[in-house]
Amino acid sequence: MTKAYVFPGQGAQFTGMGKELYDSNATAKALFDQANDILGFDITDVMFEGSAEDLKQTKITQPAVFLHSVIVAKTMENFNPAMLAGHSLGEISALVAADVLSFEDGLKLVSTRATAMQKACEQNPSTMAAILGLDDADVESVCAEISDEVVVAANYNCPGQLVISGSNEGVKIACEKLLEKGAKRALPLPVGGAFHSPLMEPAKTELADAINNADFSKPACPVYQNVSTVGETDPQVIKANLIAQLTAPVKWTQSVQNMVSDGASEFIEVGPGRALQGMIKKVDRALQTSGVS
């Protein structure tokens, strides 16, 4: 059975995340302590004891989810993936798990990404919403019709679930139009801004500099990236896709479909939550899914 390991993104966080691992595993404790030193503050305090509101800040959420996912992978006994992928932020977790990036460089990149995105959110008040029960093409066409505001398809999570992203007004107008068009629901998401949209452009330069200055190695196995949706092994292509991802949509449905076409029959979610397992089952109910947290 060909195993694909997948890593969650922002939204998977919860109070107490990683504490059991920290308390029970010496390797995990050392990595968490190293992360505190790299970041210059005790993120473990927020992860283990912070409120949901504390954890929701982009500059905290992203490194917290990354750390939980990567440290779980590094302490697993039989971590031997044939292919890897991560949803949005989770793509950096996957790259560390694939030995493309070191733990330290991966964490520094995540921290830079989170800080740059938070600044972009503050410059342009914006949001996201999940659209349920419509074909992707219908969502795309409604977004394209709204020309005086920014609103785009951002996360192709699974059939019948597409997240849109843009200005507050753009998302509001799109939600109204999509409900009229027959969407079952249009759910505003509790996020800091319009991720994977043109409104993240101000963060791109800062992130690109950090990515271009980091050491990227050839992965231990193919990494299916959000932008290209295919298994990548060339470090320069991986870099370019990671930079593009900030303003481009997360093509998760297509990535899972391509992993299945390339032989994946079992998907293991590594890190907090079960969101990716649910999405993968909606792509193909026959797929075997499980999680390690």
N, C-alpha and C positions, 0 to 999 in steps of 0.2 A: 504493500500500500504506500503510495507516494504522499509524503507529508509536506504540507505548506504551513508555515508559521506566519501569523499575521499580528500586527501591533496596533492598538487603538490610538485615537487622537483625543483632542480636547473634548471634554464632556464626560469622560469616563472616571474622573476623579471622585473620591469620597473621603470623608474624614476617617482617619485611622489607616489610610492606605500605606502599606509597606511595614507597619509596626511589627506585625507578627514575624515577618521575615527578618527584620532588624534584630529582634530579640532572640531568634532561634538559630541564626546562621552567621558564623564568624566572617565568612567572605562577604555576605550582604552588608553586615555592620561596617566592615572596612570600606566598602564602596560608598555607602551612605555618608560615612564620616569624611571620605575624600571629596564627595560632592559638596558638603558644607564648606570645606576649605576652598574649593574651586569657585563657588558662587559668592563667597565672602559673607554668608549669613547661614543660619541654621534652618534650611528648608525642611529638615526633618521635623522640627517643632510644629510647623504649619501642617505638614502632611499627617502627623500623628495626632495632633490635638487641635488644629485650627478648625474654624467653623466652615460651613459650606460657602459662606460669603467670602471668607479669606481665600479659600481654594479656587474661587471663581475668577480671581484676577489673572489675566492672561500671563503676566510675568511670573506667576506662581504655578498656574495650572500646567503650562507646557513642560517646564523642567520636572514637576512632580510626576506627571504621567510618564514622561520619558524615563525617569529614574526607576519607577516601579517596574515598568516593562523590561528595561534592559537588565536590571539586577535579577529579576525573575529568570530571564534567559541565561544569564551568566552563572546562576546557581542550580539550573536544571541538570539532572544526571544524564539524560539521553537527548541532548539538544543536537540533532543532526538533520537540519532541514535540507530538502531538495530544492526549495524555492521559498522566497520571503516577500512580504509586502507590508506596508503600513498605511493607515488612513490619515492623510494630512500630516500633522506632527509625527504620527507613528512611522512615517517613512524614514525619519532620522533614527528612530529606535531600530528599525529593520537594518539600516546601513551599519550601525554599530554591531548588531548581532551577526551581520555578514562579514565582519572584519574589514569593512571599507574604511570606517573611522574608528579611532581609539575612543575609549570611554570618555576621556578628558576632552578631546576635540568635539565629540558628539554633544556633550553637555554644554560646552562653550557656545556651539552653534545654536543649540536650542535656546539658550539664554539670550543670545543676540537676536534671534528670530522673535522671541516673545516680547522683548523690550521694544524692538523696532515696530512690531505689529501694534503694541499698546499705544505707542506714540502716534501711529497712523490712525488708530481708532479715535484718539483724542482730537486729532486735526479734523477728521470727518465723521461726525456722529452718524452711525450706520448700524445695520442689523442684518439678521438672517431669518428665514422662515422655512419650515418643512412643508412641502406640498404632497399630500397623500391622495392616491387614487386617480391620477391622470397620466397619460402617456408623456414621455419625455418631450416629444415633438410639440405637444400642445403647450407645455410649460415654456419651452424655448420660444415659441411664436408669440405668446403673450408678453414675455419679457422684451422681445425685440420690438413690439409695438409701442412700448413706453420710451419715448425718445427724449423727453425733457428731464428725466431722472435716471440715475444709475440703478439698474437691477439686472442681474444675470443668473443663469443656472450655475450653481457652484459645486454641489456635491451630488453625484449620481450614485446614491447609496445602494439601491436595489430596485427592481421593477416596481413601479407604483410609489416610489419615494424619492423625490428630488428636492434638494434644498436650494432655495434662491438666496441671493445676497446683494445688498446695495444700500442706497441711502434710505433713511427711515421712511420718507414719503414714497420712494420708489417701491419698496417692499410692501408698504400698505396698499398702494394702488394695485400692484400685481396680485396680492392676496385676494382683493375684492374681485378682480377680473377672473382669477382662476376659480374661485368659488362659483361665479356665474357660469363658467365654462364646464362645471361639473366635478371639480375637485371635491373629494369627501371631506377633507379638512385642510386648513392652512394655519399651521401652528407657529407663532413667533417663538424663536429660540432664545434662551437666556445667555446670549454671548455678548462680548464687548464691542463687536463691530462686524464689518462686512468682509469676512475672510474669503479668500479665493475670488476676489473681484478686482476691478481696476482701482478701487479705493485703497487697496494695499500697495499701490505703486510707490508711495513715499518710503515704504519699508524695504523696497527691493534693492536699492543701491547699497544700503548698509549690510543687508544679508549677503548680497553678491560678493562684496569685499571679503566678508568673513569666510564664505564658502571657497572663494578662489585662493585664499591664504591658508586653507586647511589642507592637510595631507589626505588624499583619497587613494586607497589601494584597490586592487582588483578583488571583487567579492568572492567569498568562498562558494557561493551559489548564486543563480540569477535573482535579482531584486526587481519585482514588478512595480514600476513607478506610476504614480497617480497621473502624470501628464502623458506618458507614452503608452501605458497599459501593458507593455510587453516586458519580458525578462531582460534586464540590462546587465552587462558585465564590464563595459568600458567606463573607467573612472571619469573620463572627460564628459561623456554623455550623461552619466549620473549627476555630475556637478551641474550641467546646463539644465537638466530636468528639475533639479532641486530648486534652482533659482526661479525657473518659470512657474513652479508650483504655487508660489505665493499669490499670483494674480490669475492663475488658470484654474479650471474646475478639477475637482477630485473625481476621476473616472473609476470609481470603485467597482461598479457593476461590470464594466468592461474588463477590468484587471482580473476579477475573479473568474469571469468567463474564459479569459486567455490562460489562466493558470489551470483550469479544468481541461481545456483543450491540450495543454502541454503535459497532462497526466496527473494533476493533483486530484486525489480522491478523499483526503482527510485534511481538514483545516483546524489548526490549533491556535486559539487566541492567547497571546502572552501579555499579561498585564491586567490592569483593573477593568472590571465590567464584563458584560457579555454582548455588547451592542453589535460587534462584528459578526458574532455567531448567528444572531438573528438575521442580519442582512444577507449573509451567505446562504442561509436556508431559503430565503426568498428568491435568491438567484436560481437555486436548484435544491429542492427538498431532499433529493437522494444523497446529497453530500453529507459526509460524517463530520460533525463539528464537536469541539470540546474547548475547554479553557484552562489555563494555569495561571493562578494569581497569588 
